[in-house]
Amino acid sequence: MERNVSSLAIVLHSQRHGQLNRRLKLLSVDFGIIDVISYGARKSLKSVKAEVFTDAQFFLYYNPVKKDYTLKDAQVVATHDDIRDDLSRTYCALFFCELLLKTNGGESAGEYQLLSTALDMLTAFPKRTDQILIQFVHRLTDLLGLRTDLTSCPICERLYGEKEILSFSSSLSCPCCSACASLDSGMLLPPGARRYLVLTSKLGYEESVLVPLSPTATQRIKNYLLRYAQIITGGTLKTLSAGILQEGADQ
């Protein structure tokens, strides 16, 4: 592997590393999720600044002996700094980053594009935070190979009725009919929510976010997908522990 490499990437996480440095986790198009050391980032004015949510072309040095990366430079595409001006949007963006860190399965180019688009839309459509969150989880399930077409049960293959409420299979981590559902699952998807998810599956991210959705329906679908996110990660998500995202955002 070349020692001097570069890739489009987004900073998912940043933490102190020693007295003056920071350790970054980057979601990169070319290398997946990688750890990168930014030397002098906590003090030197000349050091490369790369905060969480920064989308950039990162120039790295790869040490084949230690198998680690060092940040040399970055050509910033977007800082997404304004997301931090609002608590709900900040938690939403952090939730996206945490979810990707816990579910990363090799679709790094697709996941980068999904996150880059989501962060751009949190900047462009601050009043559509809930819809952006809904579509992020919905589209991530597709990248992870978990999304079903929501028209028939993935287990028994029976077509759903128009007004049928879907249950959930814990073993497959996806919606199913009530007859095939796991006994311990309380995940229920109403017909209206199912129609919305089916419709927006055929649209682009931005177009789907602008589809009209009532506040009640938005809250119901969002909470369903937040629970879904916890199921597919197999544990507690720190960004959901404070309850900020479960509250209704301004419409």
C-alpha positions as CSV (number, residue, x, y, z in Angstrom):
1,M,0.0,0.0,0.0
2,E,1.2,3.5,-0.8
3,R,2.4,5.5,2.2
4,N,0.9,8.8,1.1
5,V,-2.8,8.3,0.4
6,S,-6.0,10.4,0.3
7,S,-9.7,9.8,0.4
8,L,-13.0,11.7,0.7
9,A,-14.1,11.1,4.3
10,I,-16.2,12.5,7.2
11,V,-15.0,12.8,10.8
12,L,-17.3,10.5,12.9
13,H,-15.5,10.9,16.3
14,S,-12.7,12.9,17.8
15,Q,-11.0,12.3,21.2
16,R,-7.9,13.5,23.0
17,H,-4.7,11.5,22.3
18,G,-1.8,12.5,24.5
19,Q,-1.3,16.1,25.6
20,L,-1.5,17.8,22.2
21,N,-3.0,15.4,19.7
22,R,-6.3,14.0,18.7
23,R,-7.4,10.6,17.5
24,L,-10.0,10.8,14.8
25,K,-12.3,8.2,13.4
26,L,-13.0,8.8,9.7
27,L,-15.6,7.2,7.5
28,S,-13.7,7.2,4.2
29,V,-14.7,6.2,0.7
30,D,-11.6,4.2,0.0
31,F,-10.6,2.6,3.3
32,G,-13.8,2.3,5.3
33,I,-13.7,3.5,9.0
34,I,-10.1,4.2,10.0
35,D,-8.3,5.7,13.0
36,V,-6.2,8.7,12.2
37,I,-3.9,10.7,14.5
38,S,-3.9,14.5,14.1
39,Y,-0.6,15.7,15.7
40,G,-0.7,19.0,17.5
41,A,-4.4,19.5,16.8
42,R,-5.1,20.6,20.4
43,K,-2.5,23.5,20.4
44,S,-0.8,24.4,17.2
45,L,-2.4,27.0,15.0
46,K,-0.7,25.5,12.0
47,S,-2.2,22.0,12.6
48,V,-5.0,20.6,10.4
49,K,-8.3,21.3,12.0
50,A,-10.9,18.5,11.5
51,E,-13.9,18.6,13.8
52,V,-16.6,16.0,14.0
53,F,-19.0,16.3,11.0
54,T,-16.2,17.7,8.8
55,D,-16.5,16.4,5.2
56,A,-13.2,16.7,3.3
57,Q,-10.6,15.2,1.1
58,F,-8.1,13.9,3.7
59,F,-4.4,13.5,2.9
60,L,-2.9,10.9,5.1
61,Y,0.4,9.1,5.8
62,Y,0.1,5.4,6.2
63,N,2.7,3.6,8.3
64,P,2.8,0.0,7.1
65,V,4.8,-1.2,10.2
66,K,2.4,0.3,12.8
67,K,-0.5,0.0,10.4
68,D,-1.8,3.4,11.4
69,Y,-2.6,6.7,9.7
70,T,-1.4,10.3,10.3
71,L,-3.3,13.3,9.1
72,K,-1.2,15.5,6.9
73,D,-3.7,17.9,5.3
74,A,-7.4,18.2,4.5
75,Q,-9.3,20.0,1.7
76,V,-12.6,20.8,3.3
77,V,-15.8,20.2,1.4
78,A,-18.1,21.2,4.3
79,T,-17.6,21.8,8.0
80,H,-21.3,21.6,8.9
81,D,-20.5,23.9,11.8
82,D,-24.0,25.4,11.9
83,I,-25.5,22.0,12.9
84,R,-24.0,22.6,16.4
85,D,-26.2,25.7,16.8
86,D,-29.2,23.5,17.6
87,L,-29.3,20.8,20.2
88,S,-31.7,18.5,18.2
89,R,-29.7,18.7,15.0
90,T,-26.4,18.1,16.9
91,Y,-27.8,15.0,18.6
92,C,-29.3,13.9,15.2
93,A,-25.9,14.2,13.5
94,L,-24.1,12.4,16.4
95,F,-26.7,9.7,16.2
96,F,-25.9,9.2,12.5
97,C,-22.2,8.9,13.3
98,E,-22.7,6.5,16.2
99,L,-25.0,4.3,14.1
100,L,-22.4,4.1,11.3
101,L,-19.6,3.2,13.8
102,K,-21.7,0.3,15.2
103,T,-23.1,-1.1,11.9
104,N,-20.2,-0.5,9.4
105,G,-20.2,-3.5,7.2
106,G,-18.0,-2.6,4.2
107,E,-20.3,-0.4,2.1
108,S,-18.1,2.6,2.9
109,A,-18.7,4.5,-0.3
110,G,-22.5,4.2,0.1
111,E,-22.4,5.0,3.8
112,Y,-20.2,8.1,3.1
113,Q,-22.6,9.4,0.5
114,L,-25.6,8.8,2.8
115,L,-24.0,10.6,5.7
116,S,-22.6,13.4,3.6
117,T,-26.1,14.0,2.1
118,A,-27.8,13.8,5.6
119,L,-25.4,16.4,7.1
120,D,-25.9,18.7,4.1
121,M,-29.7,18.4,4.6
122,L,-29.5,19.1,8.3
123,T,-27.9,22.4,7.3
124,A,-30.3,23.1,4.4
125,F,-33.5,22.0,6.1
126,P,-33.3,22.7,9.8
127,K,-37.0,22.3,10.3
128,R,-37.0,18.8,8.7
129,T,-34.7,17.1,11.3
130,D,-37.1,14.3,12.1
131,Q,-37.7,13.5,8.4
132,I,-34.0,13.5,7.7
133,L,-33.5,11.1,10.6
134,I,-36.3,8.8,9.4
135,Q,-34.8,8.6,5.9
136,F,-31.3,8.1,7.2
137,V,-32.2,5.0,9.2
138,H,-34.5,3.8,6.4
139,R,-31.8,4.1,3.8
140,L,-29.1,2.6,6.0
141,T,-31.2,-0.5,6.4
142,D,-31.1,-0.9,2.7
143,L,-27.2,-0.6,2.6
144,L,-27.1,-3.2,5.4
145,G,-29.3,-5.6,3.5
146,L,-32.1,-5.5,6.1
147,R,-34.8,-3.6,4.2
148,T,-37.7,-5.6,2.8
149,D,-40.2,-4.4,0.2
150,L,-42.9,-4.1,2.9
151,T,-45.5,-5.6,0.5
152,S,-45.2,-9.2,1.6
153,C,-43.9,-11.1,4.6
154,P,-40.2,-12.1,4.1
155,I,-40.8,-15.3,6.0
156,C,-44.1,-16.8,4.7
157,E,-44.2,-14.6,1.6
158,R,-47.9,-13.8,2.1
159,L,-48.9,-10.5,0.6
160,Y,-49.9,-7.9,3.3
161,G,-53.4,-6.6,3.4
162,E,-54.0,-2.9,2.7
163,K,-54.8,-2.1,6.4
164,E,-52.6,-4.7,8.0
165,I,-50.4,-3.8,10.9
166,L,-46.9,-5.3,10.6
167,S,-45.1,-7.1,13.4
168,F,-41.4,-7.8,13.7
169,S,-39.0,-10.7,13.4
170,S,-36.1,-10.4,15.9
171,S,-34.2,-13.2,14.2
172,L,-34.2,-11.5,10.8
173,S,-34.3,-8.0,12.2
174,C,-37.1,-6.9,9.8
175,P,-40.9,-6.4,9.7
176,C,-43.1,-9.4,9.1
177,C,-46.7,-10.5,9.5
178,S,-48.1,-11.2,13.0
179,A,-48.1,-15.0,12.4
180,C,-44.3,-15.0,11.8
181,A,-43.4,-12.4,14.4
182,S,-41.1,-13.0,17.4
183,L,-43.1,-13.4,20.6
184,D,-40.9,-10.9,22.5
185,S,-41.2,-8.1,19.9
186,G,-43.4,-5.1,20.5
187,M,-42.4,-3.5,17.2
188,L,-45.6,-2.6,15.3
189,L,-45.7,-0.7,11.9
190,P,-49.1,0.8,11.1
191,P,-50.4,0.7,7.5
192,G,-50.0,4.5,7.0
193,A,-46.4,4.4,8.1
194,R,-45.8,1.4,5.8
195,R,-47.2,3.3,2.8
196,Y,-44.9,6.2,3.5
197,L,-41.8,4.0,3.7
198,V,-42.7,2.2,0.5
199,L,-43.4,5.5,-1.3
200,T,-40.1,7.2,-0.2
201,S,-38.1,4.1,-1.0
202,K,-38.5,5.0,-4.6
203,L,-37.4,8.6,-4.2
204,G,-34.1,10.4,-3.7
205,Y,-33.1,11.4,-0.2
206,E,-34.0,15.1,-0.5
207,E,-37.2,14.5,-2.3
208,S,-38.3,12.0,0.3
209,V,-37.6,14.4,3.1
210,L,-40.0,16.9,1.5
211,V,-42.9,14.4,1.3
212,P,-45.8,15.8,3.5
213,L,-46.1,14.0,6.8
214,S,-48.3,14.9,9.7
215,P,-46.6,15.6,13.1
216,T,-48.3,12.6,14.6
217,A,-47.2,10.3,11.8
218,T,-43.7,11.7,11.9
219,Q,-43.3,11.0,15.6
220,R,-44.7,7.5,15.2
221,I,-42.4,6.6,12.3
222,K,-39.4,8.2,13.9
223,N,-39.8,6.4,17.2
224,Y,-40.3,3.1,15.4
225,L,-37.0,3.6,13.4
226,L,-35.1,4.7,16.5
227,R,-36.1,1.4,18.1
228,Y,-35.1,-0.4,14.9
229,A,-31.7,1.3,15.1
230,Q,-31.2,0.0,18.6
231,I,-32.1,-3.5,17.5
232,I,-29.7,-3.6,14.5
233,T,-26.8,-2.3,16.7
234,G,-27.5,-4.9,19.3
235,G,-27.1,-2.6,22.2
236,T,-27.7,0.8,23.8
237,L,-26.9,3.9,21.7
238,K,-25.4,6.8,23.7
239,T,-27.1,9.4,21.6
240,L,-30.5,8.0,22.5
241,S,-29.9,7.8,26.3
242,A,-30.8,11.5,26.9
243,G,-34.1,11.3,25.1
244,I,-33.5,14.3,23.0
245,L,-34.2,12.6,19.7
246,Q,-37.3,10.9,20.9
247,E,-38.9,14.3,21.5
248,G,-40.8,16.0,18.7
249,A,-38.8,18.5,16.6
250,D,-40.3,21.7,15.3
251,Q,-42.2,21.1,12.0
